[in-house]
Structure formats: C-alpha cells, structure tokens
C-alpha cells in the first residue's frame, strides 16, 4: 500500500512516502513546520484505500530529507515551492490535489497562486489548508519558535514521547499507537546518545531571515482553485478575523472558499479521524468532478 522513496531535487535529496495505486487521482499531502510526511499516514491510508495516490514528502531539513547547507536561502516558502515544482516535474504530476498542514498549507498557497511557480497553478486542482491562512497570529508564531528553535534532548524515547504529547496536544485525539508512531517517525539520536526531534533546528532561521514569509495575501488572492480551510476551533495561529478577511477576497470573494471549524483541536487538527477526513474527501471528490 505504501513505499518509501528518495529523489534528487535542486541538488538536495528529498524523501517521500508513496501510497496507493500509481494510476489513482493524486494528492500531495505536505506536513507542518517541525514535522514530517509520516504525520499524513492516516490521511494517506484513508485515500489510498479509496483509489487515490497520495504522496507525502519530508520537507528539506525534516525527517529523512537532506538538511540545507544554505539555511538562510533555502528554509523559506519560495524555495519550498521550487522543490514542490521540481517534485511534480520529476514524478510527472500534471494534476493534483494539495493538502497542507500549517507550513504545508502556506507552501500550497504559494504554489497554487502561480506567482512564484506558474506551472503549479495549472497543476493544483484543489487546495486544503489545515489550520493555515495568508496571515498568522504573531504570538502563535513565537510559541512555535520557542519549542522548534531549541529542540530538547532526552535520555529515552518515552521521555520524548511525553514531550510530544504535551506540545502537540492541540492536534486533538490520537490513539496510544498513533502517539508512538508520531514519536518514532520523528526521532533522531544525537552523538551523545540522547534523542531529539528529527529536524534541522536551523529551519527556524526562516523567521529571522524572512520575517514576513507567512504574510502571503497576494498569493491567496491569485488562487483560482477551490479552497477548503480547516481551523482548529481553539487555534491560536489562525484568527477568526483572518478567516473573515479570507471570505471577502481571493477565492472567498469568488465563491471558492469553504471553511470548517474543527472541534476538540487547536493548531493543528491531526487529520486522523473521520471528522477530519470525511469533509476533505467530499471536498476533493467534488473538485475532481
């Protein structure tokens, strides 16, 4: 049902999971800032069982993908969009549906606008933003930076799992097995034998070198594809007033925006239960025609 793969993109080795039949309608599922493509396992399995092909990359500097040797240049949305375009070229993806959590949603907006990568505008048939918007609450960004920029190290994997259960509590309900998989798929050992989250801490340089990187209203305004925005009802990242602004411009003004408030979650819904997955499926099937 799934395979683990590596591809060279723009001189960097990028890891991705490939789920479902090769001939299926394609979904690209892109994870959040300090996470990996394995966060999308439940979503990928759900859609693969329904005949879709689901591709889940690890962003450069995360999971099993190569770390950047030029962090100030490459840890930013414009470079991630270049990687996405190269990914689609390499895999010959002409049409796809994009599901992006947090940072993955922002990359999707930059791609779907066509302003930075014109070919991507033609490829993206629908866009799901999982607790992401063209403008984010600065206080929430600072919260995320506080734990992502200085990842802790622990003597044991169980201690790291306890940390993940605390910082990712806003994801909503996860089973014990899902928490264990989340931990084991985002853990690396340090030279001293301790364990720490599996990403390059320098990826938070994005907020220093590119402080306005997540203010992307021009990209949102240029999107023609239908958009579904899921907001964790307790999210501190996507503010209600931002959703109101989204309804009045860009795809919202053209009748192409749907908004779903997700109960029991903050930033960001884990996309692992029917209440998350079924609305996404209905939206994508409608866009697929």
C-alpha positions in Angstrom: 0.0 0.0 0.0 3.0 2.4 0.6 6.6 2.7 -0.3 9.5 4.8 0.9 11.4 6.8 -1.8 14.1 9.3 -2.4 14.5 11.8 -5.2 17.1 14.4 -6.0 15.5 17.9 -6.3 17.5 21.1 -6.9 20.6 19.3 -5.7 19.0 18.0 -2.4 17.9 14.5 -1.5 14.2 14.6 -0.6 12.4 11.6 1.0 8.7 10.9 0.4 6.1 8.2 1.0 4.1 7.0 -1.9 0.7 5.5 -1.1 -2.0 3.8 -3.2 -2.2 2.9 -6.9 0.0 4.7 -9.4 -2.9 5.4 -11.7 -5.1 7.0 -9.0 -6.0 10.7 -8.7 -3.0 12.3 -7.0 -3.0 14.0 -3.6 0.1 15.7 -2.3 0.0 15.9 1.5 2.5 18.3 3.0 3.3 18.5 6.7 3.9 21.3 9.1 6.9 23.3 10.2 8.7 20.9 12.6 7.1 17.7 11.4 7.5 15.0 8.8 5.5 13.4 6.0 4.7 10.5 8.2 2.1 12.7 10.0 0.0 12.1 7.0 -0.2 8.3 7.4 -3.8 8.2 8.4 -4.9 10.6 5.7 -2.8 8.7 3.1 -4.2 5.3 4.1 -7.8 6.7 4.1 -7.4 7.9 0.5 -5.2 5.1 -0.8 -8.0 2.6 0.3 -10.3 4.7 -1.9 -8.2 4.5 -5.0 -6.2 7.7 -4.7 -2.4 8.0 -5.0 -1.0 10.0 -2.0 2.5 11.5 -2.0 3.9 12.7 1.4 7.3 14.4 1.2 9.6 15.3 4.0 10.5 19.0 3.6 14.2 19.7 3.2 15.7 19.7 6.8 13.0 17.5 8.2 12.6 13.7 8.7 14.7 11.7 6.2 15.3 14.6 3.7 18.7 16.2 3.5 19.5 19.2 5.6 20.3 22.5 3.9 23.8 23.8 3.6 22.4 27.3 3.0 19.7 27.6 5.6 19.0 31.4 5.1 18.4 30.8 1.4 16.6 27.5 1.4 14.5 27.5 4.5 11.8 29.7 3.1 8.5 29.3 1.3 9.8 30.4 -2.1 12.4 27.6 -2.1 9.9 25.0 -0.8 7.7 26.0 -3.7 10.6 25.4 -6.1 11.1 22.0 -4.5 7.4 21.2 -5.0 7.6 22.2 -8.6 10.7 20.1 -9.2 8.9 17.2 -7.3 6.0 17.4 -9.7 8.3 17.5 -12.7 10.3 14.5 -11.5 7.2 12.4 -10.9 5.3 13.7 -14.0 2.4 15.0 -12.0 0.2 17.1 -14.2 -2.8 17.4 -11.9 -3.1 17.0 -8.2 -5.0 18.0 -5.0 -2.9 19.6 -2.3 -3.5 19.0 1.4 -1.2 21.1 3.6 -0.9 21.4 7.4 0.3 24.7 8.7 3.6 25.4 6.7 2.4 22.8 4.2 -0.7 24.9 3.6 1.4 28.0 3.1 3.6 26.2 0.5 0.4 25.1 -1.2 -0.9 28.7 -1.4 2.4 29.9 -2.9 2.2 27.1 -5.4 -1.5 27.4 -6.3 -1.2 31.2 -6.9 1.3 30.7 -9.7 3.1 33.9 -8.8 6.3 32.1 -7.9 5.9 28.8 -9.8 3.5 29.3 -12.8 3.3 25.6 -13.7 2.0 24.8 -10.2 -1.1 26.9 -10.7 -2.2 24.7 -13.6 -1.4 21.5 -11.6 -3.3 22.2 -8.4 -7.0 21.3 -8.8 -7.9 21.9 -5.2 -6.3 23.2 -2.0 -6.9 22.1 1.6 -5.4 24.4 4.2 -5.2 22.6 7.6 -5.1 25.4 10.2 -3.2 27.8 7.9 -4.1 31.2 6.4 -2.4 34.0 4.4 -1.7 35.8 7.7 -0.8 34.2 11.0 -1.0 35.3 14.6 2.5 36.5 15.7 2.0 35.3 19.2 1.4 31.8 17.9 4.5 32.0 15.7 6.6 33.0 18.7 5.1 30.0 20.6 6.1 27.6 17.8 9.6 29.1 17.5 10.1 28.7 21.3 9.9 24.9 21.1 11.0 24.4 17.5 14.1 26.5 17.5 15.7 24.9 20.5 14.6 21.2 20.4 15.1 19.4 23.7 17.0 16.2 24.1 16.1 13.3 26.3 17.7 10.1 27.5 14.9 8.0 26.4 12.3 7.8 23.6 9.5 7.6 26.2 10.5 10.9 27.6 10.5 12.4 24.1 7.0 10.9 23.5 5.8 12.6 26.7 7.2 15.9 25.3 5.4 15.4 22.0 2.1 14.5 23.8 2.4 17.9 25.6 3.4 20.2 22.8 1.1 18.6 20.2 -1.9 18.2 22.5 -3.7 20.7 20.2 -3.7 18.1 17.5 -6.7 16.6 19.2 -7.3 12.9 19.9 -4.6 10.4 18.9 -4.5 6.8 20.0 -1.6 5.5 22.0 -0.4 3.7 18.9 -0.5 6.9 16.9 1.4 8.8 19.5 4.0 6.1 19.5 4.3 6.2 15.7 4.4 10.0 15.7 7.3 9.8 18.1 9.3 7.0 16.4 8.9 8.6 13.0 10.2 12.0 14.2 13.1 11.0 16.5 16.9 11.0 15.9 19.8 10.3 18.2 22.5 12.8 19.0 26.2 11.9 19.2 25.9 11.6 23.0 23.1 9.0 22.6 20.2 11.2 23.6 17.1 11.5 21.4 15.7 14.7 19.9 13.1 15.7 17.3 14.1 14.7 13.8 14.7 18.1 12.0 17.4 20.7 11.5 17.0 23.4 14.2 18.3 25.9 11.7 14.9 25.7 9.8 13.6 28.4 12.2 16.0 30.8 10.5 13.1 31.3 8.2 11.6 33.6 10.8 14.8 35.6 11.1 16.0 35.8 7.6 12.4 36.1 6.1 10.3 37.7 8.9 7.3 38.3 6.6 7.4 34.9 4.8 4.0 33.9 6.1 2.2 37.1 5.0 1.1 35.8 1.7 -2.2 37.6 0.9 -1.1 38.3 -2.8 -0.7 34.5 -3.3 -4.1 33.8 -1.7 -5.8 36.5 -3.8 -4.4 34.9 -7.0 -5.7 31.4 -6.3 -8.3 30.2 -8.7 -8.7 26.6 -7.4 -11.3 25.8 -4.8 -10.0 26.1 -1.2 -11.1 24.3 2.0 -9.8 25.8 5.2 -9.9 23.7 8.3 -9.4 25.7 11.5 -9.0 24.0 14.9 -11.6 25.7 16.9 -9.1 26.5 19.6 -6.3 27.5 17.2 -4.1 30.4 18.3 -2.5 30.6 14.8 -5.5 31.2 12.5 -7.6 34.0 13.9 -11.4 34.3 13.3 -10.9 37.8 11.8 -8.4 36.4 9.3 -11.0 33.8 8.2 -13.5 36.7 7.8 -11.0 38.5 5.6 -10.4 35.4 3.5 -14.1 35.1 2.8 -14.1 38.6 1.3 -11.2 38.4 -1.1 -9.4 36.0 -3.4 -11.2 32.6 -3.8 -13.5 33.6 -1.0 -14.9 36.6 -3.0 -15.3 34.3 -6.0 -17.3 31.7 -4.0 -14.4 29.2 -4.0 -13.7 29.0 -0.2 -15.2 26.6 2.3 -14.4 26.9 6.0 -14.7 24.2 8.6 -14.2 24.8 12.3 -12.9 21.5 13.8 -13.9 20.9 17.4 -11.6 19.5 20.0 -8.4 20.8 18.3 -6.1 23.8 18.2 -3.1 24.0 15.9 -3.5 21.8 14.1 -6.0 19.0 13.5 -4.2 15.7 13.2 -6.2 14.6 10.1 -6.6 11.2 11.7 -10.3 10.7 12.4 -13.4 10.6 10.3 -14.5 14.1 11.4 -11.3 15.4 9.7 -11.0 13.1 6.8 -14.6 12.8 5.5 -15.0 16.6 4.8 -11.7 16.6 3.0 -12.7 13.6 0.9 -16.0 15.2 0.0 -14.2 18.4 -1.0 -11.6 16.7 -3.1 -14.2 14.4 -4.8 -16.2 17.5 -5.7 -13.1 19.2 -7.2 -12.1 16.1 -9.0 -15.5 16.0 -10.8 
